[in-house]
Structure formats: C-alpha cells, structure tokens
Amino acid sequence: MEHWLLLTLAVLVGVAIPFVFPYRMIAALFGGFYHNKAKHLILLTRNSQRAVEWRIWSYFFWNRLMGKKGHVTSIDTGSTDDTLKILYRLKKRYDRLEVIKLHPTITVEEAIESCVGKHQGDKEKMVVLDLQEVDQETKKHSA
C-alpha cells in the first residue's frame, strides 16, 4: 500500500511541475542567455520569407517568457515573394506587430525616422534589423 502511495505521489510531482511552472522554469534555466533589451524591434524586409517568421516568433516568445511586452514594426521595401503574406498572417496572431508596406516615393531612412518618431515618447530601446535580401546583380559583382 505504501508503494502505491509513493508511486502516485512521484507521478503527480513529475507531471505537475512541468505543467504548472513551464515558463518560469525555462526562464530560470535560459534567461541568462537572453540579451535582448529592445522593447521595439524594427525589421526591414525585402524577399525575406525564409527569415522573417522565425525572427518575429522568437522575439515575441522570449519577451513573453521574460514577462516583457515588445513591439515589432516591419517595413517592407518591395518584396516579390511571400514575405508580405507571412507578415499579414502573423499580424493576426500578434497584436503588437505593425506591418508597413513602403511607398515608392518614401525612402527607407524616412520610414525608419517616422517609426522612431512615432514611438519616441515611450523612451523605448529600439533595434533596427535589416533582413533585406541582396540583389542578384550585387552578389555577382561583389564576388
């Protein structure tokens, strides 16, 4: 009888702990490796369908794990692949994701300044990450 009681208690503890405290356990184990201090991430995208979803997902995952609220603004500079479709799909999932399709008359620098100016009052730490794919012509000449 005592063996069944001990076995039941061990199973309950072994099953309950991972379900009750998953975020705190992961944060305690891996929190020291997370060095992102940015509260606002600005992504520059063009034909970056391979990288954009992972970057956005991991940013929001780690911020949620650390108990922080982050904001992502993605500025697309003329993608011809599925980057915009991916961004609009992610926008439905993450309410703090803003997608901006760059107008041809506006430069990238102006778009970044506008974005920074809009969130300047928050006194947030911002990081600009360039995920733009390099043109094939540039690759050929630089090699």
C-alpha positions in Angstrom: 0.0 0.0 0.0 2.8 2.4 0.8 4.5 1.7 -2.5 1.3 2.7 -4.4 1.1 5.9 -2.4 4.7 6.8 -3.1 4.4 5.9 -6.7 1.3 8.1 -7.1 3.0 11.0 -5.4 6.1 10.7 -7.6 3.9 10.6 -10.7 1.9 13.6 -9.6 5.0 15.6 -8.8 6.7 14.5 -12.1 3.7 15.5 -14.2 2.5 18.6 -12.3 5.8 20.5 -12.1 6.3 20.8 -15.9 2.7 21.8 -16.5 2.4 24.3 -13.6 5.7 26.2 -13.9 6.9 25.8 -17.6 7.6 29.4 -18.3 9.4 30.1 -15.0 11.5 27.0 -15.3 12.6 27.8 -18.8 13.2 31.5 -17.8 15.3 30.4 -14.9 17.3 27.9 -16.9 17.9 30.0 -20.1 17.1 33.6 -19.0 20.8 34.4 -18.6 21.4 33.8 -22.3 18.7 36.2 -23.5 20.3 39.5 -24.0 17.6 41.3 -25.9 17.0 44.6 -24.2 14.9 46.0 -27.1 11.4 46.9 -26.4 10.8 47.8 -30.0 12.2 45.9 -33.0 12.1 47.4 -36.4 12.6 44.9 -39.2 13.5 45.9 -42.8 12.3 43.2 -45.1 12.5 42.5 -48.8 12.2 39.0 -50.1 13.0 37.6 -46.7 10.3 35.0 -46.4 12.8 32.5 -45.0 13.9 34.5 -42.0 11.0 36.9 -41.1 8.6 34.4 -39.4 11.3 32.9 -37.2 12.6 36.4 -36.1 9.1 37.6 -35.2 8.1 34.4 -33.4 11.3 34.1 -31.4 11.2 37.8 -30.4 7.6 37.5 -29.1 8.3 34.1 -27.5 11.3 35.3 -25.5 9.7 38.6 -24.5 6.6 36.7 -23.2 8.9 34.2 -21.4 10.7 37.1 -19.7 7.4 38.8 -18.8 8.1 41.8 -21.1 5.9 43.4 -23.8 7.6 44.0 -27.0 6.6 45.7 -30.2 7.7 44.9 -33.8 7.3 47.1 -36.8 8.1 45.5 -40.1 8.9 47.9 -43.0 8.7 46.0 -46.3 10.7 47.7 -49.1 9.2 45.9 -52.1 9.1 42.1 -51.6 8.2 40.0 -54.6 8.0 36.7 -52.7 5.6 35.7 -49.9 7.1 38.0 -47.2 4.0 40.2 -47.0 1.6 37.3 -46.9 3.6 35.9 -44.0 3.7 39.3 -42.2 -0.1 39.8 -42.6 -0.7 36.2 -41.3 1.5 36.9 -38.3 -0.3 40.2 -37.7 -3.5 38.3 -37.0 -1.6 36.4 -34.3 0.4 39.1 -32.7 -1.4 42.3 -31.9 1.8 44.2 -31.3 3.1 43.6 -34.8 2.8 46.5 -37.2 3.3 45.9 -41.0 4.2 48.9 -43.2 4.5 48.5 -47.0 6.9 51.2 -48.1 5.5 53.6 -50.7 7.9 54.1 -53.7 8.2 57.8 -53.0 9.4 57.3 -49.4 13.0 56.2 -48.7 13.9 53.6 -46.1 15.5 56.2 -43.9 12.4 58.4 -43.9 10.3 55.3 -42.9 12.6 54.5 -40.0 12.6 58.1 -38.8 8.8 58.2 -38.9 8.6 54.9 -37.0 11.1 56.1 -34.4 9.4 59.5 -34.1 6.0 57.8 -33.5 7.4 55.7 -30.6 9.8 58.3 -29.3 7.6 59.3 -26.4 7.8 55.8 -25.0 11.5 56.2 -24.4 12.0 52.6 -25.6 15.1 50.9 -26.6 14.8 50.3 -30.3 16.8 47.9 -32.6 16.7 48.0 -36.4 17.3 44.7 -38.0 17.9 44.6 -41.8 16.6 41.3 -43.3 16.6 42.6 -46.9 17.8 40.2 -49.5 20.8 41.4 -51.5 20.0 41.7 -55.2 21.5 39.1 -57.5 23.4 41.7 -59.5 25.1 42.9 -56.4 26.1 39.4 -55.5 27.6 38.8 -58.9 29.7 41.9 -58.9 30.9 41.6 -55.3 32.1 38.0 -55.6 
